Amino acid sequence: MPVNLAPIDPALLFPVAGVEIGIASAGIKKVGRQDTTLIQIADGARVAGVFTLNRFCAAPVRICQKNLQQYLATGQSIRALVINTGNANAGTGLDGLARAEQICAATASELGCTAEQVLPFSTGVILEPLPSEKIIAVLPAAKANLSANNWAPAANAIMTTDIAPKATSTQIVLDGKTVTVTGIAKGSGMIHPNMATMLGFVATDAAISQTLLQDMLLAATDASFNSITVDGDTSTNDSYIAIATALAGNTEITDASSSDYATLRAAIEQVSHFLAQAIVRDGEGATKFITINVVGGASYAECKAVGYAIGRSPLVKTAFFASDPNLGRILAAIGYAGISDLDVDQIEVRLDDVLVAIHGGRNPEYQESQGQAVMNQAEISINIQLNRGEHRATVWTCDFSYDYVKINADYRS
């Protein structure tokens, strides 16, 4: 089961003015499974996106990037998102592009917009043809199901190997107006940036300029989805989309130094952090949620590199699954993180508050029983002091259990 991830309460997911969601069952992988999600967006909304850096990116990612570029060039609003699970439409060549374009055209016909105003998203098995005809066939049903209150069903509909749906919501006040931020995400395995290997969608009714919305999304992504790892595999389909409908009534945010910008950015980051950590808590077969804090670095990049070296190490992750304080594996990971001038004699390693290593070796006062007590917990922090500078970074990861192998070995069956 996910590590300390509470079930979502639909009543706590606030609707966002200008966003309606419809769910349908296309039977892409399993008959009767709700696997197709249609999101209709009010005309005039701003839309921003961040996508995978995997060079084998999926057909829908390529179309999203193209349509967003056209949107920025022409000012023609993005009016809809179409999301399917059960098939990634990745590694499908020109046929995959054609099928995704067909879905965009069919969606545009249903909603009365152009195909270029539609963004497609897919998740699931790679290297298999997308059954676009099944998705197109249920678009009328998804349209009929459109509702501002369908965030919780959508969080369920976009899942693949996820055990739990991931959604959260918050409200703030901008310019005297109540503003909502609500988001959903899916992800459990194949989780490693850049960016995060997942699908995520966050919407707000705030008014904000296009440039600042994109900047805000990039900052939120780096602090959240670009700070998690489950297995070190970067997906072909990562996408994180931000929608701002401007229907809350606040004065448009155009100044990045304003207090309203800071307030909205904090809310977007709060939602993004929750969703990113929920993905790790629901990591395939996870039994431990691990926070890796690296401080005292000469740069943010080297702190992140150390965090990821530890977070994606199979030896570290299996030791945590076994609750085995075999903590020399952490030192080894720090050592191969790629910092050529690292002075290991300056490093301190703590497991929660327990000082494990200092001056290049084991803390003389450390007792394995102390480490064992921490390792028995479901939530653990690894705290690294590099003593090289003032920079810091945090990475979230989970352990590797037997179930991770089982889930991925049986994924297509």
Phi, psi and omega per residue, in radians:
M1 nan 2.660 3.096
P2 -0.969 2.603 -3.070
V3 -1.449 1.885 3.065
N4 0.874 0.740 3.081
L5 -1.939 1.862 -3.078
A6 -1.238 2.583 3.053
P7 -1.023 2.534 3.136
I8 -1.292 2.535 3.078
D9 -1.844 1.890 -3.101
P10 -0.942 -0.535 -3.127
A11 -1.166 -0.331 -3.130
L12 -1.692 0.077 3.080
L13 -1.747 1.787 -3.022
F14 -1.315 2.359 3.040
P15 -1.123 2.638 3.124
V16 -1.952 2.093 -3.134
A17 -0.972 2.236 3.132
G18 1.662 0.047 3.118
V19 -2.222 2.162 3.065
E20 -2.208 2.526 -3.028
I21 -2.233 2.354 3.074
G22 -2.196 2.495 -3.082
I23 -2.090 2.518 3.093
A24 -2.589 2.875 3.141
S25 -1.966 1.941 3.132
A26 -1.710 -0.166 -3.120
G27 1.119 0.690 -3.088
I28 -1.137 -0.808 3.120
K29 -2.062 -0.628 -3.141
K30 -2.318 2.298 3.124
V31 -1.114 2.324 3.116
G32 1.516 -0.175 -3.124
R33 -1.340 2.249 3.034
Q34 -1.276 1.875 -2.952
D35 -2.266 0.062 -3.110
T36 -2.243 2.220 -3.089
T37 -2.169 2.269 3.091
L38 -1.989 2.202 3.077
I39 -2.040 2.059 3.116
Q40 -1.725 2.334 -3.048
I41 -2.066 2.403 -3.139
A42 -1.081 2.542 3.101
D43 -1.051 2.401 3.118
G44 1.639 -0.097 3.116
A45 -1.182 2.676 3.042
R46 -1.675 2.459 -3.124
V47 -2.333 2.331 3.099
A48 -2.246 2.753 -3.102
G49 -2.593 2.622 3.005
V50 -2.258 2.409 -3.000
F51 -2.331 2.893 3.133
T52 -0.963 2.612 3.008
L53 -1.751 0.101 3.048
N54 -1.120 2.166 -3.084
R55 -1.157 -0.327 3.089
F56 -1.630 0.689 -3.048
C57 -1.089 2.636 -3.032
A58 -1.253 2.794 3.124
A59 -0.953 -0.797 3.140
P60 -1.097 -0.564 3.094
V61 -1.107 -0.758 -3.135
R62 -1.116 -0.687 3.138
I63 -1.238 -0.702 3.069
C64 -1.003 -0.819 -3.125
Q65 -1.083 -0.732 3.127
K66 -1.132 -0.809 -3.104
N67 -1.194 -0.604 3.068
L68 -1.181 -0.642 3.084
Q69 -1.115 -0.708 3.114
Q70 -1.164 -0.689 3.097
Y71 -1.024 -0.766 -3.141
L72 -1.185 -0.578 -3.103
A73 -1.345 -0.612 -3.019
T74 -1.845 -0.350 -3.065
G75 1.386 0.079 3.111
Q76 -1.304 2.154 -2.991
S77 -1.117 2.560 2.881
I78 -1.319 2.224 -3.032
R79 -1.942 -0.250 -3.080
A80 -2.770 2.645 2.963
L81 -2.112 2.458 3.052
V82 -2.196 2.165 -3.044
I83 -2.157 2.266 3.013
N84 -2.164 2.588 2.992
T85 -1.994 2.869 -3.140
G86 1.732 -0.286 3.131
N87 -2.742 2.208 -3.043
A88 -1.448 -0.278 -3.030
N89 0.851 0.768 3.109
A90 -2.107 2.540 -3.059
G91 1.181 0.576 -3.059
T92 -2.049 0.085 3.009
G93 1.042 -2.600 -3.094
L94 -1.147 -0.554 3.107
D95 -1.085 -0.720 3.125
G96 -1.123 -0.707 3.088
L97 -1.098 -0.753 -3.131
A98 -1.096 -0.727 -3.122
R99 -1.180 -0.693 3.095
A100 -1.150 -0.667 3.087
E101 -1.121 -0.645 3.103
Q102 -1.071 -0.720 3.130
I103 -1.134 -0.726 3.102
C104 -1.066 -0.760 -3.129
A105 -1.130 -0.740 -3.141
A106 -1.156 -0.681 3.096
T107 -1.116 -0.763 3.116
A108 -1.041 -0.703 3.114
S109 -1.101 -0.679 3.135
E110 -1.179 -0.660 -2.984
L111 -1.784 -0.101 3.104
G112 1.336 0.667 3.062
C113 -2.272 -2.951 3.092
T114 -1.726 2.786 -3.137
A115 -1.066 -0.536 -3.139
E116 -1.255 -0.188 3.104
Q117 -1.638 0.163 -3.118
V118 -2.022 2.356 3.057
L119 -1.937 2.155 3.122
P120 -1.695 2.608 3.114
F121 -2.465 2.441 3.135
S122 -2.395 2.631 3.077
T123 -2.630 2.517 -3.112
G124 2.494 -2.484 -3.065
V125 -1.326 2.377 3.113
I126 -1.573 2.622 3.012
L127 1.354 0.382 3.071
E128 -2.174 2.451 -3.126
P129 -1.052 2.412 3.111
L130 -1.356 2.176 3.095
P131 -1.333 1.246 -3.045
S132 -1.048 -0.535 -3.127
E133 -1.102 -0.579 3.107
K134 -1.186 -0.709 3.138
I135 -1.178 -0.802 -3.140
I136 -1.051 -0.649 -3.098
A137 -1.125 -0.474 -3.088
V138 -1.798 0.074 3.103
L139 -1.054 -0.688 3.069
P140 -1.049 -0.667 3.112
A141 -1.164 -0.702 3.104
A142 -1.137 -0.680 3.099
K143 -1.115 -0.751 3.140
A144 -1.119 -0.424 -3.105
N145 -1.579 0.004 -3.078
L146 -0.974 2.264 3.131
S147 -2.709 2.581 3.077
A148 -1.267 -0.215 -3.051
N149 -1.847 0.364 -3.074
N150 -1.730 0.446 3.130
W151 -1.122 -0.759 -3.127
A152 -1.135 -0.835 3.058
P153 -1.028 -0.629 3.121
A154 -1.156 -0.689 3.107
A155 -1.051 -0.612 3.067
N156 -1.279 -0.699 -3.012
A157 -1.220 -0.432 -3.097
I158 -1.587 0.014 -3.079
M159 -1.284 2.683 2.972
T160 -2.061 -1.644 3.098
T161 -1.511 0.033 3.096
D162 -0.960 2.479 2.987
I163 -1.549 -0.669 -3.049
A164 -2.118 2.487 3.010
P165 -1.237 2.730 -3.057
K166 -2.234 2.033 -3.120
A167 -2.758 2.626 3.089
T168 -2.771 2.874 -3.040
S169 -2.678 2.617 3.066
T170 -2.621 2.829 3.075
Q171 -2.305 2.520 -3.128
I172 -2.356 3.059 3.079
V173 -2.076 2.175 3.078
L174 -2.204 2.213 3.069
D175 0.960 0.579 3.128
G176 1.384 0.080 -3.123
K177 -1.942 2.466 3.045
T178 -1.325 2.221 -3.100
V179 -2.094 2.380 -3.108
T180 -1.859 2.486 2.982
V181 -2.283 2.086 -3.138
T182 -2.298 2.439 -3.116
G183 -2.513 2.697 3.032
I184 -2.342 2.756 3.097
A185 -2.688 2.777 2.979
K186 -2.289 2.603 3.103
G187 2.798 2.487 -3.125
S188 -2.695 -0.735 3.079
G189 -2.276 3.034 -3.003
M190 0.946 0.898 -3.034
I191 -2.010 1.838 3.002
H192 -2.976 2.300 3.127
P193 -1.105 2.969 0.292
N194 -1.876 2.411 -0.336
M195 -1.271 -2.305 3.071
A196 -1.515 2.713 -3.074
T197 -1.658 1.561 -2.970
M198 -2.981 3.069 2.877
L199 -2.034 2.372 3.116
G200 -2.518 2.546 -3.117
F201 -2.458 2.172 3.120
V202 -2.205 2.359 -3.117
A203 -2.255 2.561 3.068
T204 -2.465 2.670 3.056
D205 -1.669 0.211 3.103
A206 -1.226 2.687 2.997
A207 -1.696 2.134 -3.119
I208 -2.626 2.563 -3.131
S209 -1.155 2.718 -3.126
Q210 -1.050 -0.777 -3.104
T211 -1.078 -0.777 -3.117
L212 -1.242 -0.574 3.084
L213 -1.100 -0.768 3.120
Q214 -1.132 -0.754 3.123
D215 -1.083 -0.728 -3.133
M216 -1.115 -0.725 3.140
L217 -1.148 -0.725 3.116
L218 -1.065 -0.783 -3.136
A219 -1.127 -0.749 -3.141
A220 -1.135 -0.692 3.135
T221 -1.123 -0.760 -3.118
D222 -1.110 -0.630 -3.098
A223 -1.454 -0.134 -3.058
S224 -2.253 -1.407 -3.064
F225 -1.176 -0.412 3.052
N226 -1.573 0.282 3.120
S227 -2.257 0.461 3.117
I228 -2.261 2.683 3.003
T229 -2.675 2.377 3.005
V230 -1.855 -0.837 -3.027
D231 -2.403 0.053 3.098
G232 1.414 0.092 3.136
D233 -1.751 2.085 3.107
T234 -1.505 2.167 -3.044
S235 -1.272 2.900 3.078
T236 -1.578 -0.129 -2.927
N237 -2.164 0.126 -3.080
D238 -0.903 2.304 3.039
S239 -2.657 2.363 3.016
Y240 -2.299 2.087 -3.011
I241 -2.038 2.377 3.045
A242 -2.009 2.347 3.126
I243 -2.118 2.312 3.067
A244 -2.252 1.928 -2.999
T245 -1.499 -0.298 3.116
A246 1.157 0.404 -3.098
L247 -1.736 0.032 3.119
A248 -1.313 -0.398 3.100
G249 1.688 0.038 3.096
N250 -1.303 2.717 3.023
T251 -1.119 2.350 -3.068
E252 -0.974 2.321 3.114
I253 -1.430 2.063 -3.128
T254 -2.200 -0.048 -3.065
D255 -2.098 2.019 -3.110
A256 -1.201 -0.222 3.121
S257 -1.663 0.035 -3.090
S258 -1.386 2.737 3.111
S259 -1.188 -0.570 3.115
D260 -1.144 -0.678 3.078
Y261 -1.070 -0.801 -3.124
A262 -1.091 -0.678 -3.128
T263 -1.174 -0.799 3.131
L264 -1.172 -0.712 3.114
R265 -1.051 -0.733 3.124
A266 -1.094 -0.661 3.133
A267 -1.195 -0.746 3.099
I268 -1.091 -0.732 3.129
E269 -1.184 -0.631 3.097
Q270 -1.067 -0.824 3.113
V271 -1.112 -0.758 -3.121
S272 -1.120 -0.734 3.105
H273 -1.058 -0.801 -3.131
F274 -1.049 -0.826 -3.091
L275 -1.138 -0.741 3.139
A276 -1.106 -0.790 3.132
Q277 -1.191 -0.549 3.089
A278 -1.113 -0.621 3.091
I279 -1.088 -0.760 3.129
V280 -1.185 -0.736 3.125
R281 -1.065 -0.490 3.127
D282 -1.787 0.306 3.103
G283 -0.937 2.492 -3.024
E284 -0.926 1.947 3.123
G285 1.363 0.176 -3.043
A286 -1.135 2.437 3.003
T287 -2.159 -0.189 -3.138
K288 -2.314 2.435 3.025
F289 -1.892 2.136 -2.975
I290 -2.110 2.196 3.063
T291 -1.817 2.176 -3.134
I292 -1.936 1.930 3.116
N293 -1.804 2.118 3.116
V294 -2.036 2.087 -3.096
V295 -2.198 2.922 3.086
G296 1.266 0.482 -3.141
G297 -1.526 2.761 3.067
A298 -1.310 -0.339 3.090
S299 -2.697 2.786 3.057
Y300 -1.077 -0.691 -3.082
A301 -1.079 -0.719 -3.119
E302 -1.263 -0.556 3.055
C303 -1.125 -0.741 3.121
K304 -1.127 -0.695 -3.136
A305 -1.092 -0.716 3.103
V306 -1.152 -0.775 3.123
G307 -1.019 -0.759 -3.128
Y308 -1.271 -0.583 3.093
A309 -1.046 -0.726 3.104
I310 -1.261 -0.801 -3.005
G311 -1.181 -0.432 -3.130
R312 -1.872 0.137 3.131
S313 -1.302 2.061 3.097
P314 -1.046 -0.587 -3.137
L315 -1.195 -0.731 3.076
V316 -1.114 -0.801 -3.031
K317 -1.180 -0.642 3.108
T318 -1.272 -0.576 3.067
A319 -1.105 -0.705 3.123
F320 -1.180 -0.644 3.074
F321 -1.058 -0.698 -3.128
A322 -1.409 -0.027 -3.038
S323 0.947 0.669 -3.092
D324 -1.797 1.992 -3.134
P325 -1.293 0.978 3.069
N326 -1.513 1.236 -2.870
L327 -1.450 -0.133 3.015
G328 -1.057 -0.418 3.110
R329 -1.123 -0.543 3.078
I330 -1.171 -0.764 3.107
L331 -1.052 -0.734 3.136
A332 -1.058 -0.737 -3.137
A333 -1.138 -0.709 3.077
I334 -1.036 -0.724 -3.078
G335 -1.162 -0.491 3.139
Y336 -1.815 0.294 -3.114
A337 -1.249 -0.181 3.045
G338 1.771 0.248 3.079
I339 -1.614 1.784 -2.962
S340 -1.170 -0.538 -3.089
D341 -1.842 0.446 -3.113
L342 -1.161 2.253 3.067
D343 -1.709 1.756 -3.040
V344 -1.175 -0.341 3.124
D345 -1.209 -0.257 -3.123
Q346 -1.651 -0.095 -2.990
I347 -1.498 2.436 2.996
E348 -2.097 2.389 3.122
V349 -2.173 2.216 3.078
R350 -2.134 2.482 2.986
L351 -1.830 1.889 -2.842
D352 0.931 -2.118 -3.136
D353 -1.728 0.090 -3.089
V354 -1.496 2.051 3.115
L355 -1.308 1.977 -3.050
V356 -1.696 -0.776 -3.046
A357 -2.358 2.504 3.131
I358 -2.725 2.580 3.109
H359 0.952 0.687 3.035
G360 1.416 0.129 -3.127
G361 -2.743 -3.019 -3.122
R362 -1.149 2.379 3.045
N363 -1.096 2.135 -3.094
P364 -0.994 -0.443 -3.102
E365 -1.614 -0.069 -3.110
Y366 -1.268 2.322 3.058
Q367 -1.992 2.389 -3.090
E368 -1.053 -0.472 3.100
S369 -1.088 -0.534 3.089
Q370 -1.164 -0.812 3.106
G371 -1.118 -0.686 3.141
Q372 -1.074 -0.713 -3.137
A373 -1.066 -0.686 3.113
V374 -1.247 -0.756 -3.085
M375 -1.112 -0.388 3.127
N376 -1.315 -0.183 -3.109
Q377 -1.379 2.759 3.072
A378 -1.420 -0.446 3.115
E379 -2.157 2.227 -3.007
I380 -2.399 2.522 3.014
S381 -2.017 2.441 3.004
I382 -1.929 2.114 -3.046
N383 -2.055 2.049 -3.061
I384 -1.965 2.207 3.023
Q385 -1.913 1.987 -3.113
L386 -1.508 -0.435 -3.135
N387 0.980 0.781 3.131
R388 -2.124 -0.191 -3.065
G389 3.051 -2.714 -3.012
E390 -1.965 0.038 -3.052
H391 -1.513 2.759 -3.141
R392 -2.588 2.807 3.070
A393 -2.741 2.678 3.098
T394 -2.179 2.387 3.077
V395 -2.210 2.425 3.087
W396 -1.948 2.394 -3.137
T397 -2.580 -3.076 3.120
C398 -2.446 3.087 3.141
D399 -1.482 3.031 3.021
F400 -1.901 2.128 3.117
S401 -1.980 3.062 3.054
Y402 -1.012 -0.611 -3.052
D403 -1.161 -0.462 3.098
Y404 -1.053 -0.774 3.124
V405 -1.145 -0.770 -3.117
K406 -1.081 -0.800 -3.106
I407 -1.056 -0.788 -3.079
N408 -1.383 -0.466 3.065
A409 -1.250 -0.528 -3.088
D410 -1.793 0.190 -2.944
Y411 -0.990 -0.702 -3.064
R412 -1.605 -0.076 -3.079
S413 -1.540 nan nan
